[in-house]
Amino acid sequence: MADGLSTFVLKYSNSMNYKSFSNQEIVDMDNRYRIQLINSIGGFKSICLIGTQNDEGQNNLGIFNSVFHIGSAPALYGFCCRPADRERHTLENIMETGVYTMNQVDESFYKQAHQASAKYPRELSEFDQVGLTPQFEHDIKAPFVQEAKIKFALELEDDLLLSNKNTLVIGKVVHVLVREDLIDEKGYIDLAAANTITGSGCDAYYTTDTLGRMPYARPENTDKK
């Protein structure tokens, strides 16, 4: 019986149509195709606008899909910047001032957020170019996005140069702003109610729905259904 089941599973697996890529094929493929493929295989990603300001008071806004949570005590978040082989206004401003904001993108302004990825000259603020509003709160010397319902400010904690020449930026959360109706008494933030979006690849955006909330997982709670 076991052998028969194994044979069935093998045949079923082989009958599926998969597109297969070796490491060398990935290296050799068209650059745009590779970017979309590798950005997508990890699944949906957080979409945040990062707000910065340089020492001259010039505002900057960039869209990033590499934001991730590192820890809660201390509260740390990270994101990756591409190689600094050309102007990287977000990274340069963070290194200059040590302060920046992260602003969750929702359905109401995702098109403006996407446009913030355009390579505007340093002297032009993306806020002005895409039609979003800089918001300054609590003496934070970096702009929040007024339209965002969930946003937080960070101070630079560490920056690490990675093997691919990208920079991993790690920040300590120093202030959080969440619209009051989106957070409950236990600190849970309802991202679906906030209409927070998620992304795949470099240009695809998705809405979200709550499937459910699960209890803290313990071995005795095992349920395979």
C-alpha positions as CSV (number, residue, x, y, z in Angstrom):
1,M,0.0,0.0,0.0
2,A,2.8,2.4,0.9
3,D,4.6,1.7,-2.3
4,G,1.5,2.2,-4.3
5,L,0.8,5.5,-2.6
6,S,4.4,6.6,-3.3
7,T,4.0,5.8,-6.9
8,F,0.7,7.7,-7.2
9,V,2.3,10.8,-5.5
10,L,5.3,10.7,-7.8
11,K,3.1,10.4,-10.9
12,Y,0.8,13.1,-9.7
13,S,3.8,15.4,-9.0
14,N,5.3,14.7,-12.4
15,S,2.0,15.4,-14.1
16,M,2.0,19.0,-12.9
17,N,3.2,21.7,-15.2
18,Y,6.0,23.6,-13.6
19,K,8.3,26.1,-15.2
20,S,11.8,25.3,-14.0
21,F,14.9,27.6,-13.8
22,S,18.4,26.6,-12.9
23,N,20.8,29.0,-11.2
24,Q,22.6,29.6,-14.4
25,E,19.4,30.2,-16.3
26,I,18.5,32.8,-13.7
27,V,21.9,34.5,-14.1
28,D,21.5,34.5,-17.9
29,M,17.9,35.6,-18.3
30,D,16.7,39.0,-19.4
31,N,17.2,41.5,-16.6
32,R,13.5,42.7,-16.4
33,Y,12.3,39.1,-16.4
34,R,14.7,38.1,-13.6
35,I,13.7,41.1,-11.5
36,Q,10.0,40.3,-11.7
37,L,10.6,36.5,-11.1
38,I,12.8,36.9,-8.1
39,N,10.7,39.6,-6.6
40,S,7.6,37.4,-6.9
41,I,8.7,34.0,-5.7
42,G,8.9,35.0,-2.0
43,G,5.2,35.9,-1.9
44,F,3.3,39.0,-1.0
45,K,5.3,41.9,0.5
46,S,4.7,44.9,2.7
47,I,4.4,48.2,0.8
48,C,5.6,51.3,2.6
49,L,6.5,54.8,1.7
50,I,9.7,56.0,3.4
51,G,9.8,59.7,4.2
52,T,13.1,61.5,4.7
53,Q,14.4,65.1,4.8
54,N,18.0,66.3,4.2
55,D,19.8,68.9,6.3
56,E,18.7,71.6,3.8
57,G,15.0,70.8,4.5
58,Q,14.4,69.0,1.2
59,N,11.7,66.4,1.5
60,N,12.0,63.0,-0.1
61,L,9.6,60.1,-0.5
62,G,10.4,56.6,-1.8
63,I,8.3,53.4,-2.1
64,F,9.8,50.2,-0.7
65,N,8.7,46.5,-0.7
66,S,11.5,45.2,1.5
67,V,10.3,46.5,4.9
68,F,10.4,43.8,7.6
69,H,10.0,43.5,11.4
70,I,13.2,42.5,13.3
71,G,12.2,42.7,17.0
72,S,9.8,44.3,19.5
73,A,12.1,44.9,22.5
74,P,13.8,47.0,21.3
75,A,11.4,47.8,18.5
76,L,13.4,47.4,15.3
77,Y,12.5,47.4,11.6
78,G,14.7,46.9,8.6
79,F,14.6,47.5,4.8
80,C,17.0,47.1,2.0
81,C,18.4,49.8,-0.3
82,R,19.9,49.1,-3.7
83,P,23.6,49.6,-4.3
84,A,24.8,53.2,-3.7
85,D,26.5,53.3,-7.1
86,R,24.3,56.2,-8.1
87,E,22.1,58.7,-6.2
88,R,20.0,57.0,-3.6
89,H,18.1,60.0,-2.0
90,T,16.4,57.9,0.7
91,L,19.6,56.2,1.9
92,E,21.7,59.4,1.7
93,N,19.1,61.4,3.7
94,I,19.0,58.7,6.4
95,M,22.8,58.6,6.7
96,E,22.8,62.4,6.8
97,T,20.1,62.9,9.5
98,G,19.6,59.5,11.1
99,V,15.8,59.9,11.0
100,Y,13.0,58.6,8.7
101,T,9.4,57.5,8.6
102,M,7.6,54.4,7.3
103,N,4.0,54.9,6.1
104,Q,1.7,52.0,5.1
105,V,0.2,52.3,1.7
106,D,-3.5,51.7,1.3
107,E,-6.0,51.5,-1.5
108,S,-6.8,55.2,-1.5
109,F,-3.3,56.4,-2.7
110,Y,-1.5,53.4,-4.1
111,K,-1.2,54.9,-7.5
112,Q,0.5,58.0,-6.1
113,A,2.7,55.7,-4.0
114,H,3.8,53.8,-7.1
115,Q,4.7,57.0,-8.9
116,A,7.1,57.8,-6.1
117,S,9.4,55.2,-7.5
118,A,10.2,57.5,-10.5
119,K,13.7,58.9,-10.5
120,Y,12.9,62.5,-9.8
121,P,15.8,65.0,-9.4
122,R,17.0,65.7,-5.9
123,E,15.6,69.2,-5.9
124,L,12.0,68.0,-6.6
125,S,10.0,66.6,-3.7
126,E,8.1,63.4,-4.5
127,F,5.3,64.6,-2.2
128,D,4.7,67.5,-4.6
129,Q,5.2,65.4,-7.7
130,V,2.7,62.7,-6.8
131,G,0.2,64.7,-4.8
132,L,0.7,63.4,-1.3
133,T,1.0,65.6,1.8
134,P,4.1,65.9,4.1
135,Q,3.1,65.8,7.8
136,F,5.4,66.7,10.7
137,E,4.6,65.5,14.2
138,H,6.2,65.3,17.6
139,D,9.5,67.1,16.7
140,I,10.3,64.2,14.2
141,K,12.7,65.7,11.7
142,A,11.3,63.6,8.8
143,P,7.9,63.8,7.0
144,F,5.1,61.4,7.6
145,V,2.6,60.9,4.8
146,Q,-0.6,62.6,6.0
147,E,-2.8,60.3,4.0
148,A,-1.4,57.1,5.7
149,K,-3.5,55.6,8.5
150,I,-0.6,53.7,10.0
151,K,2.9,55.2,10.2
152,F,5.9,55.3,12.4
153,A,9.2,57.2,12.8
154,L,12.6,55.6,13.2
155,E,16.1,56.5,14.2
156,L,19.0,54.8,12.4
157,E,20.3,52.0,14.5
158,D,22.6,50.2,12.1
159,D,23.5,49.9,8.4
160,L,25.1,46.8,6.9
161,L,26.7,46.5,3.5
162,L,25.5,43.1,2.0
163,S,27.4,40.8,-0.4
164,N,25.3,42.1,-3.3
165,K,26.3,45.7,-2.5
166,N,22.8,46.5,-1.2
167,T,22.6,48.2,2.2
168,L,20.5,46.8,5.0
169,V,19.1,49.7,7.0
170,I,18.0,48.9,10.6
171,G,16.0,51.5,12.5
172,K,14.7,51.8,16.1
173,V,11.0,52.8,16.2
174,V,10.7,56.1,18.2
175,H,7.1,57.1,17.5
176,V,4.0,55.4,16.2
177,L,0.8,56.9,14.8
178,V,-2.2,54.6,14.2
179,R,-5.8,55.8,13.4
180,E,-7.7,55.2,16.6
181,D,-10.5,53.0,15.2
182,L,-7.9,50.5,13.7
183,I,-6.3,49.4,17.0
184,D,-7.9,47.3,19.7
185,E,-7.3,47.2,23.5
186,K,-4.6,44.5,23.0
187,G,-2.6,46.4,20.5
188,Y,-3.8,44.4,17.4
189,I,-4.0,46.6,14.3
190,D,-6.6,45.6,11.7
191,L,-4.8,46.0,8.4
192,A,-7.8,44.8,6.4
193,A,-10.0,47.5,7.9
194,A,-7.2,50.1,7.1
195,N,-7.4,48.9,3.5
196,T,-3.6,48.3,3.6
197,I,-2.4,46.8,0.4
198,T,0.3,44.3,-0.4
199,G,2.5,43.8,-3.4
200,S,4.1,41.2,-5.7
201,G,6.9,41.8,-8.1
202,C,7.7,45.4,-8.8
203,D,4.3,46.7,-10.1
204,A,1.4,44.5,-8.9
205,Y,-0.7,45.6,-5.9
206,Y,-3.4,43.6,-4.0
207,T,-6.1,44.2,-1.5
208,T,-6.3,42.0,1.6
209,D,-9.0,40.2,3.6
210,T,-8.8,38.6,7.0
211,L,-9.0,34.8,7.0
212,G,-9.1,34.5,10.7
213,R,-7.0,34.9,13.9
214,M,-5.5,31.9,15.5
215,P,-4.7,31.1,19.1
216,Y,-1.1,31.0,20.3
217,A,0.3,27.7,18.9
218,R,1.1,25.0,21.5
219,P,1.9,21.3,20.8
220,E,-1.3,20.1,22.5
221,N,-3.4,22.3,20.1
222,T,-2.4,20.2,17.1
223,D,-5.2,20.1,14.5
224,K,-4.4,19.0,11.0
225,K,-7.8,20.0,9.6
